[in-house]
Amino acid sequence: MNITLFGAMIRFHRKKAGLSQKELADLSGVGKTIVFDLEKGKETIRLNSFLKILEGLNIQMNFSGPLMKHFKQQYHEKG
């Protein structure tokens, strides 16, 4: 998934939630410029800011791959 698609996804969810960019920024604890930049496809958004926006919109990320099952098992054994 490229950054432009992420921006479109954020914009779609924000609009469906009836939020302005400022409202989403306030809800997520980031600046309005971050939301604007992300929706416009800026490639240098901090991961932490991106994750806050996803949380504000109640969007979850899921990781998958051939080794994820083994990682989860190892992580839970150590944790």
C-alpha positions in Angstrom: 0.0 0.0 0.0 1.5 3.4 -0.9 1.3 6.6 1.0 -1.3 8.1 -1.4 -3.6 5.2 -0.7 -3.1 5.7 3.1 -4.1 9.4 2.7 -7.2 8.5 0.7 -8.2 5.9 3.4 -7.8 8.5 6.1 -9.7 11.1 4.2 -12.5 8.6 3.5 -12.9 7.5 7.1 -12.6 11.1 8.4 -15.4 12.3 6.1 -17.6 9.3 6.9 -17.2 10.1 10.5 -18.3 13.7 9.9 -15.0 15.2 11.1 -13.1 18.1 9.9 -9.3 17.8 9.6 -9.0 20.0 12.8 -11.5 17.8 14.7 -9.6 14.7 13.7 -6.3 16.3 14.7 -7.7 17.3 18.1 -9.3 13.9 18.6 -6.0 12.2 17.7 -3.7 14.5 19.7 -1.8 15.7 16.6 -1.6 19.0 14.7 -4.0 19.8 11.9 -1.0 20.0 9.5 -0.3 16.3 10.1 -3.8 15.3 9.0 -3.6 17.6 6.0 -0.1 16.3 5.0 -1.1 12.7 5.4 -4.3 13.2 3.3 -2.2 14.9 0.6 0.3 12.0 0.5 3.3 13.5 2.2 5.8 10.7 2.7 7.5 12.0 5.9 4.8 11.6 8.5 6.0 10.3 11.8 4.8 6.7 12.5 3.6 7.8 16.0 1.4 10.5 14.5 0.1 8.1 11.9 -0.8 5.6 14.6 -2.6 8.3 16.7 -4.7 9.2 13.6 -5.6 5.5 13.0 -6.6 5.2 16.7 -8.7 8.4 16.4 -10.6 6.9 13.5 -10.8 3.4 15.1 -8.8 1.8 12.3 -6.7 -1.2 13.2 -3.7 -2.5 11.4 -3.1 -6.2 11.1 0.2 -7.7 10.2 0.5 -11.0 8.4 3.3 -13.0 6.9 4.7 -16.4 6.8 6.6 -16.0 10.1 4.0 -14.0 12.1 2.7 -17.1 13.9 6.2 -18.0 15.0 6.9 -14.5 16.1 3.7 -14.3 18.2 4.6 -17.6 19.8 8.1 -16.5 20.6 7.0 -13.1 21.8 4.4 -14.5 24.2 6.9 -17.1 25.6 9.4 -14.3 26.4 6.8 -11.7 27.5 
